[in-house]
Amino acid sequence: AALAQAETLVTTFPTSRYVDVAWYRLGQLRQDGKRYDDAIKAFEKTVAAKPAGARAPWALLAIGWCHEAAGRLPEAITAWTRLIEAAPDSSAVDAALLARGDARYRSGDFPAGLDDAKQFVGSPRQRDTNPSATAEARMLEGLCLVGLKRYADAVTVFRRVLEEQPLFASTDRVAFEMGVAQLLDGKRA
């Protein structure tokens, strides 16, 4: 019912000053329904309606998530890069950096994933970000360092996560990855 109402709204009032909001909401509903390509179209219309609007960066973030959910990591990375370049001051950038860095890591582009993780941690907005996101970025940094075979550096990063965020939801994974890095570096876990 909500999806049909949103579709009617954007077609009935295509020049409304709130059309970007309507397209964005329609994109969310389509995304929730796993209609990723249709959601991307709605999010693109959000951006087209008001490229400098408050919802445009969030629409680009969602476009990336839709591509990722559809198994298209290169397109997801492109969407998140568009966001980072088009709206560098948006609060959506940090989420895009983490998502893009993780996608780059999973694609085997360890240097780029490492750069994104470091950019996130060094962000001026970092002081406003929750500690879990920082720990996630540091974990990503460590994973990329392992991918680059910089095992000792990875151990240092993983240890820092465990010391600074002992209650981080992925503490077990961080400890495991640190042990793997230590073994790969020729040290006892």
C-alpha positions as CSV (number, residue, x, y, z in Angstrom):
1,A,0.0,0.0,0.0
2,A,2.8,2.5,0.9
3,L,4.7,1.6,-2.2
4,A,1.7,2.2,-4.4
5,Q,1.0,5.5,-2.7
6,A,4.6,6.7,-3.1
7,E,4.5,5.8,-6.8
8,T,1.2,7.7,-7.2
9,L,2.7,10.7,-5.4
10,V,5.7,11.1,-7.6
11,T,3.7,10.7,-10.8
12,T,0.9,13.0,-9.7
13,F,3.1,15.8,-8.3
14,P,6.3,15.6,-10.4
15,T,7.2,19.3,-9.8
16,S,6.4,19.5,-6.1
17,R,9.1,21.1,-4.1
18,Y,9.2,17.9,-2.1
19,V,9.6,15.6,-5.1
20,D,13.1,14.6,-4.0
21,V,11.7,13.4,-0.7
22,A,9.0,11.5,-2.5
23,W,11.5,9.8,-4.8
24,Y,13.8,9.0,-1.9
25,R,11.0,7.4,0.1
26,L,10.0,5.4,-3.0
27,G,13.5,4.3,-3.4
28,Q,13.6,3.1,0.2
29,L,10.4,1.2,-0.2
30,R,11.6,-0.5,-3.4
31,Q,14.9,-1.3,-1.6
32,D,13.1,-2.8,1.3
33,G,11.2,-5.0,-1.2
34,K,14.5,-6.1,-2.7
35,R,13.7,-4.4,-6.0
36,Y,17.2,-3.0,-6.2
37,D,17.2,-1.8,-9.8
38,D,13.9,0.0,-9.4
39,A,15.2,1.5,-6.1
40,I,18.3,2.7,-7.9
41,K,16.1,4.5,-10.5
42,A,14.2,6.2,-7.7
43,F,17.3,7.2,-5.9
44,E,18.8,8.6,-9.1
45,K,15.7,10.7,-9.5
46,T,16.2,12.0,-6.0
47,V,19.7,13.2,-7.0
48,A,18.4,14.6,-10.3
49,A,15.6,16.5,-8.6
50,K,17.9,18.3,-6.2
51,P,21.6,17.5,-6.7
52,A,22.6,19.8,-3.9
53,G,19.7,18.8,-1.7
54,A,20.0,17.2,1.7
55,R,18.8,13.8,0.5
56,A,21.1,13.6,-2.6
57,P,24.1,12.2,-0.6
58,W,21.9,9.7,1.2
59,A,20.4,8.6,-2.1
60,L,23.9,8.0,-3.5
61,L,24.7,6.0,-0.4
62,A,21.6,3.9,-0.9
63,I,22.4,3.4,-4.6
64,G,25.7,1.9,-3.5
65,W,23.9,-0.4,-1.1
66,C,21.5,-1.5,-3.8
67,H,24.3,-2.4,-6.2
68,E,26.1,-4.2,-3.4
69,A,22.9,-6.2,-2.5
70,A,22.6,-7.1,-6.2
71,G,26.2,-8.4,-6.2
72,R,27.6,-5.5,-8.3
73,L,30.6,-4.3,-6.2
74,P,32.2,-2.2,-8.9
75,E,29.0,-0.2,-9.4
76,A,28.6,0.1,-5.6
77,I,32.1,1.5,-5.3
78,T,31.3,4.0,-8.1
79,A,28.2,5.2,-6.3
80,W,30.0,5.7,-3.0
81,T,32.8,7.5,-4.8
82,R,30.2,9.8,-6.4
83,L,28.9,10.6,-3.0
84,I,32.4,11.3,-1.5
85,E,33.3,13.6,-4.4
86,A,30.0,15.4,-4.7
87,A,29.2,16.0,-1.0
88,P,32.5,15.8,0.9
89,D,30.9,17.6,3.9
90,S,27.9,15.4,4.2
91,S,27.5,13.2,7.2
92,A,26.8,10.4,4.7
93,V,30.5,10.4,3.7
94,D,31.7,8.4,6.7
95,A,29.2,5.5,5.9
96,A,30.3,5.7,2.3
97,L,34.0,5.5,3.2
98,L,33.4,2.4,5.3
99,A,31.2,0.8,2.7
100,R,33.5,1.6,-0.1
101,G,36.6,0.5,1.9
102,D,34.9,-2.8,2.7
103,A,33.9,-3.4,-0.9
104,R,37.4,-2.6,-2.1
105,Y,38.8,-5.0,0.5
106,R,36.4,-7.8,-0.6
107,S,37.4,-7.0,-4.2
108,G,41.1,-7.5,-3.4
109,D,42.0,-3.8,-3.7
110,F,43.8,-3.7,-0.4
111,P,45.6,-0.4,-0.9
112,A,42.4,1.5,-1.7
113,G,40.5,-0.2,1.1
114,L,43.3,0.8,3.5
115,D,43.1,4.4,2.3
116,D,39.4,4.5,2.9
117,A,39.8,3.1,6.4
118,K,42.5,5.6,7.2
119,Q,40.5,8.5,5.7
120,F,37.5,7.5,7.9
121,V,39.6,7.3,11.1
122,G,41.2,10.7,10.3
123,S,38.0,12.4,9.3
124,P,37.3,15.7,11.1
125,R,33.8,14.3,11.7
126,Q,35.4,11.4,13.5
127,R,34.8,12.9,16.9
128,D,31.1,12.7,16.3
129,T,31.1,9.1,15.0
130,N,30.2,6.3,17.3
131,P,33.1,4.2,18.7
132,S,31.8,1.1,17.0
133,A,32.3,2.7,13.6
134,T,35.8,3.6,14.5
135,A,36.6,0.1,15.6
136,E,35.0,-1.2,12.4
137,A,37.3,1.1,10.3
138,R,40.3,0.0,12.3
139,M,39.4,-3.6,11.8
140,L,39.1,-2.9,8.0
141,E,42.5,-1.2,8.2
142,G,44.0,-4.4,9.8
143,L,42.4,-6.7,7.3
144,C,43.8,-4.6,4.4
145,L,47.2,-4.7,6.0
146,V,47.0,-8.5,6.1
147,G,46.0,-8.5,2.5
148,L,49.1,-6.4,1.8
149,K,51.2,-8.9,3.8
150,R,52.1,-6.2,6.3
151,Y,51.4,-8.5,9.2
152,A,53.2,-6.7,12.0
153,D,51.4,-3.5,11.2
154,A,48.1,-5.4,11.1
155,V,48.8,-6.9,14.6
156,T,49.4,-3.4,15.9
157,V,46.1,-2.1,14.5
158,F,44.1,-5.2,15.8
159,R,45.7,-4.8,19.2
160,R,44.7,-1.1,19.3
161,V,41.0,-2.1,18.5
162,L,41.0,-4.6,21.4
163,E,42.5,-2.1,23.8
164,E,40.4,0.9,22.8
165,Q,37.1,-1.0,22.2
166,P,37.1,-4.2,24.3
167,L,33.3,-4.4,24.0
168,F,33.2,-4.0,20.2
169,A,30.7,-6.4,18.6
170,S,33.4,-8.0,16.5
171,T,36.0,-8.4,19.2
172,D,36.2,-12.2,18.6
173,R,36.9,-11.6,14.9
174,V,39.5,-9.0,15.6
175,A,41.2,-11.4,18.1
176,F,41.1,-14.2,15.5
177,E,42.4,-12.0,12.7
178,M,45.2,-10.7,15.0
179,G,46.2,-14.4,15.7
180,V,46.3,-15.1,12.0
181,A,48.4,-12.1,11.3
182,Q,50.8,-13.1,14.1
183,L,51.1,-16.6,12.7
184,L,51.6,-15.3,9.2
185,D,54.3,-13.0,10.6
186,G,56.1,-16.0,12.1
187,K,55.1,-15.2,15.7
188,R,53.2,-17.2,18.2
189,A,49.5,-16.3,18.5
